[in-house]
């Protein structure tokens, strides 16, 4: 039985997430953490944080991480692999969690980032945060662990199949007279086009562009599965949300609200928004989709439903267990067949040099060029 397999050489798993405020007093300090080094005035941060204040200053992401942590621990029962949780921008902070893991004697740590796709903000930045934390702990004189990161899981069945169910359930919730002609808008976080162009392996290792390619693949996989299960071939498009950059810098488009206007003008009778770029229903889903996009659809008189993210679905927890055992087998030198749907196949286990580069080069852990190999 795979549940009885020994997950060595790893002795712990770290759930690494973005973090979020858990009360009104946390909002500005949280945003100061997120924007550290950019010199953004506190008054501007209060304006940026207005959507958090609409929800009592509480981001749902921490509770969602607690639910995922619980699901993982239940699924990993018998595997002998303790699971910890640390955040990049709010408590429990990554450095504190790593310090705890070191104190508990862990020296070979696998990291699960709550981002399924390749990009600077979705992968490289997590690796940079790991390197920063390791540097801080090294300065404390602690014995540093070896850290590896699980590969991108965008096309693992345990990530894709719950979203297929979510889209089908949302379609079923639409009025019958508009259901057959419903359009599916697959939504993800917009990023600068320059970052999208350099996402994935570059600098002699590939052509970049992985962020958009991976999302398009997931959208296609879901649309194909929906057609097979319902008998209806729904039109679809990849769209973007949550743009936050300066207006003169090109970001991925179309924006979800602009897209709703365009689809309505073209005569589409209804829309299902599927947030495939997000692991859970955190603030950018609740505000950008359930608040802003919903208001736009209501303004247009366009029937709309928003499908669920994977969250703490047991299939997702099982997928993470599969990835852990897969990576353990690779580390042991065993022949491993990765589990991945579609044409892109399984992504790399170790990020190569130049993968998802930043504007300013920073040390990054859990890669070929890691200073903490």
C-alpha positions in Angstrom: 0.0 0.0 0.0 1.3 3.4 -0.9 0.2 4.8 2.5 2.7 2.5 4.1 5.6 3.7 2.0 8.5 5.3 3.7 8.8 8.9 2.5 12.6 9.1 3.4 15.0 10.7 2.5 12.7 13.6 3.6 11.8 14.0 7.3 9.2 16.8 7.1 6.9 18.7 4.7 6.5 22.5 4.8 3.3 24.1 3.6 4.5 27.5 2.4 1.9 30.2 1.6 1.4 33.9 1.1 -0.3 34.7 4.4 -2.9 37.3 5.2 -4.3 39.6 7.9 -6.5 38.2 10.6 -8.0 41.4 11.9 -8.3 45.2 11.0 -5.1 46.1 12.9 -3.2 43.5 10.8 -4.1 44.9 7.4 -1.5 47.8 7.0 1.4 45.8 8.7 0.6 42.9 6.4 0.7 45.1 3.3 3.9 46.7 4.6 5.4 43.2 4.6 4.1 42.5 1.1 5.5 45.8 -0.3 8.6 46.0 1.8 11.4 48.0 -0.1 9.0 49.8 -2.4 8.6 52.9 -0.3 4.8 53.0 -0.4 3.3 55.5 2.1 1.1 54.1 4.9 -1.9 56.2 3.7 -1.6 54.5 0.2 -1.5 51.1 1.9 -4.8 51.9 3.7 -6.4 52.6 0.4 -4.9 49.5 -1.2 -6.2 47.5 1.8 -9.8 48.7 1.4 -11.0 45.3 0.1 -9.7 43.7 3.3 -11.6 46.1 5.4 -14.8 45.2 3.5 -14.4 41.7 5.1 -13.6 42.9 8.6 -9.9 43.1 7.9 -9.7 39.3 7.7 -8.3 37.4 4.8 -9.7 33.9 4.4 -6.3 32.5 3.3 -5.0 31.5 6.8 -8.2 29.6 7.7 -8.0 27.9 4.3 -4.4 26.9 4.9 -5.4 25.5 8.3 -8.1 23.4 6.5 -5.5 22.2 3.9 -3.1 21.4 6.7 -5.7 19.3 8.4 -6.6 17.5 5.1 -2.9 16.8 4.4 -2.3 15.5 7.9 -5.3 13.2 7.6 -4.2 11.9 4.2 -0.5 11.5 5.3 -1.5 9.4 8.3 0.8 6.4 8.3 3.4 8.1 6.1 5.6 9.2 9.0 6.1 12.7 7.6 5.2 15.6 9.9 3.7 18.7 8.2 4.4 22.3 9.2 3.1 25.6 8.0 4.8 28.9 7.3 3.9 32.1 5.5 5.9 34.6 3.5 4.1 37.7 4.8 2.2 37.0 8.0 2.2 34.7 11.0 3.2 31.9 11.2 6.3 33.4 9.5 8.5 31.2 7.3 11.7 31.9 9.3 10.0 31.1 12.6 8.6 27.8 11.2 12.0 26.8 9.8 13.6 27.5 13.2 11.0 25.3 14.8 11.6 22.5 12.3 15.3 22.7 12.9 14.8 22.6 16.7 12.6 19.5 16.1 15.6 17.8 14.4 14.5 18.0 10.7 17.3 18.2 8.2 15.7 17.1 4.8 12.6 19.3 4.2 10.2 19.2 1.2 8.3 22.4 0.5 4.7 22.6 -0.9 4.0 26.2 -2.2 0.4 27.2 -2.6 1.0 28.1 -6.2 0.5 25.6 -8.9 2.2 27.4 -11.8 5.6 28.7 -13.0 6.2 32.5 -12.6 8.4 34.8 -10.6 5.8 35.5 -8.0 4.4 32.0 -8.0 7.7 30.1 -7.7 11.0 32.0 -7.8 9.9 34.5 -5.1 9.0 31.6 -2.7 12.5 30.3 -3.3 14.0 33.7 -2.6 12.1 33.9 0.7 13.4 30.4 1.6 17.0 31.6 0.9 16.4 34.8 3.0 15.1 32.7 5.9 18.0 30.2 5.7 20.5 33.1 5.7 18.9 34.5 8.8 19.0 31.1 10.5 22.6 30.6 9.4 23.5 34.0 11.0 22.0 32.6 14.3 24.5 29.7 14.1 21.9 27.0 13.4 22.5 23.8 11.4 20.7 24.4 8.2 18.5 21.7 6.6 18.5 20.7 2.9 15.4 22.0 1.3 13.7 20.9 -1.9 10.5 22.2 -3.4 7.8 20.0 -4.9 7.3 20.5 -8.7 4.5 22.5 -10.1 1.3 20.6 -9.9 -1.0 22.5 -12.3 -1.7 19.4 -14.4 -1.9 16.8 -11.7 -5.3 15.0 -11.7 -5.9 15.8 -8.1 -5.7 19.5 -8.9 -7.6 19.4 -12.2 -10.5 17.0 -11.3 -12.0 19.0 -8.4 -12.1 22.1 -10.7 -13.9 20.0 -13.4 -16.5 19.1 -10.8 -16.8 22.8 -9.8 -17.4 24.0 -13.3 -20.0 21.3 -13.9 -21.8 22.2 -10.7 -21.8 25.9 -11.6 -23.2 25.2 -15.0 -26.0 23.2 -13.4 -26.8 26.2 -11.2 -27.5 28.4 -14.2 -31.1 28.8 -15.5 -31.8 25.9 -17.9 -32.6 28.3 -20.8 -29.1 29.8 -20.8 -27.0 26.8 -19.6 -26.2 25.3 -23.0 -24.8 28.5 -24.4 -22.8 29.4 -21.3 -19.2 30.7 -21.8 -16.5 29.6 -19.4 -14.0 32.3 -18.3 -10.9 30.6 -16.8 -9.4 33.3 -14.5 -6.0 33.7 -13.0 -3.8 36.4 -11.5 -2.5 38.9 -14.1 1.2 39.5 -14.1 3.4 41.8 -16.1 3.8 40.5 -19.7 7.6 40.7 -19.2 7.3 38.3 -16.3 5.0 36.0 -18.2 7.4 35.9 -21.1 10.3 34.8 -18.9 8.4 32.4 -16.7 9.7 28.9 -16.6 13.2 27.8 -17.7 15.1 30.4 -19.7 18.7 31.4 -20.4 19.5 28.5 -22.6 17.2 26.1 -20.9 14.0 26.9 -22.8 11.8 29.6 -24.3 9.9 30.9 -21.2 6.2 31.6 -21.5 5.3 28.8 -19.1 2.8 30.8 -17.0 0.3 31.3 -19.9 1.0 27.9 -21.5 0.3 26.1 -18.3 -2.9 27.9 -17.6 -4.1 27.4 -21.2 -3.4 23.7 -20.7 -5.4 23.5 -17.5 -8.3 25.4 -19.1 -8.3 23.0 -22.1 -8.2 19.9 -19.8 -11.2 21.2 -17.8 -13.1 22.3 -20.9 -12.5 18.9 -22.6 -13.6 17.0 -19.4 -16.7 19.2 -19.1 -17.6 18.4 -22.8 -17.1 14.7 -22.2 -19.3 14.6 -19.1 -22.1 17.0 -20.2 -22.1 16.5 -24.0 -21.9 20.3 -24.4 -18.9 22.0 -26.0 -18.8 25.3 -24.1 -16.7 28.2 -25.5 -14.0 29.4 -23.2 -11.2 31.9 -22.8 -8.3 32.5 -20.3 -8.8 35.8 -18.6 -7.0 37.7 -15.9 -7.7 39.6 -12.6 -6.1 41.4 -9.7 -3.8 43.7 -11.7 -1.8 45.9 -9.2 1.0 47.4 -11.2 1.7 50.9 -12.6 -0.6 51.7 -15.6 2.3 52.2 -18.0 3.6 48.6 -17.5 1.9 46.0 -19.8 0.1 43.3 -17.9 -1.7 40.2 -19.2 -5.2 40.9 -20.5 -8.2 40.7 -20.9 -9.3 41.7 -17.4 -12.3 39.7 -16.2 -14.7 42.6 -15.9 -13.8 43.8 -19.5 -14.2 40.3 -20.6 -17.7 40.1 -19.2 -18.7 43.3 -21.0 -17.3 41.9 -24.3 -19.0 38.5 -23.9 -22.3 40.2 -23.1 -22.0 42.5 -26.1 -21.4 39.4 -28.3 -24.6 37.8 -27.2 -23.3 35.2 -24.7 -26.3 34.2 -22.5 -24.4 33.3 -19.3 -20.9 32.9 -17.9 -19.2 30.6 -15.5 -16.0 32.0 -14.0 -13.5 29.3 -13.0 -10.6 30.6 -10.9 -8.0 28.1 -12.0 -5.0 30.2 -11.0 -5.8 29.9 -7.3 -5.6 27.0 -4.8 -8.2 28.4 -2.5 -11.0 31.0 -2.2 -8.7 33.7 -0.7 -9.2 37.5 -0.9 -8.5 37.9 -4.6 -11.2 35.4 -5.4 -13.7 36.8 -2.8 -13.2 40.5 -3.9 -12.2 40.5 -7.5 -14.6 37.7 -8.6 -17.4 37.4 -5.9 -17.6 41.2 -5.4 -16.4 43.1 -8.5 -17.0 40.6 -11.3 -20.4 39.7 -9.7 -21.4 43.4 -9.6 -20.4 43.8 -13.2 -22.4 40.8 -14.3 -25.4 42.0 -12.4 -25.0 45.5 -14.0 -25.1 43.8 -17.4 -27.9 41.5 -16.6 -25.6 38.6 -17.4 -26.3 35.3 -15.5 -23.0 34.3 -13.8 -21.7 31.6 -11.5 -18.3 31.2 -9.9 -16.9 27.7 -9.6 -14.9 26.5 -6.6 -11.2 26.3 -6.2 -9.6 23.0 -5.0 -9.2 24.2 -1.4 -8.9 21.2 1.0 -10.4 18.7 -1.4 -9.3 15.2 -0.4 -8.2 14.6 -4.0 -5.8 17.5 -3.8 -4.4 16.3 -0.5 -3.9 12.9 -2.1 -2.1 14.5 -5.0 0.3 16.2 -2.7 1.1 12.8 -1.1 1.7 11.4 -4.6 4.1 14.2 -5.4 6.0 13.7 -2.1 6.4 10.0 -2.8 7.3 10.7 -6.4 10.1 13.1 -5.3 11.3 10.7 -2.6 11.6 8.0 -5.2 13.6 10.4 -7.5 15.9 11.2 -4.6 16.5 7.5 -4.0 17.4 7.0 -7.7 14.4 4.9 -8.4 12.6 4.9 -11.7 9.5 7.1 -11.2 6.6 7.7 -13.6 5.2 11.2 -12.8 1.5 11.7 -12.7 0.4 14.5 -15.1 -2.5 15.1 -17.5 -2.3 16.6 -20.9 0.5 17.4 -23.4 2.9 19.4 -21.3 3.8 16.5 -19.0 5.3 16.7 -15.5 7.3 19.9 -14.8 10.9 19.8 -13.6 11.7 18.7 -10.1 14.5 21.2 -9.6 14.4 24.7 -11.0 17.3 25.3 -13.4 19.6 28.4 -13.5 17.7 31.4 -14.8 14.2 29.9 -14.1 11.6 32.7 -13.7 14.2 35.4 -13.2 13.7 38.6 -11.2 14.8 42.0 -12.3 17.5 42.0 -9.6 19.2 38.7 -9.0 18.7 37.4 -5.5 19.8 34.1 -4.0 17.1 31.4 -4.2 16.9 28.1 -2.4 15.7 24.8 -3.7 17.2 25.1 -7.2 20.2 24.2 -9.2 21.8 27.6 -8.3 20.8 27.4 -4.6 23.6 28.6 -2.2 22.1 26.1 0.3 22.4 22.9 -1.6 
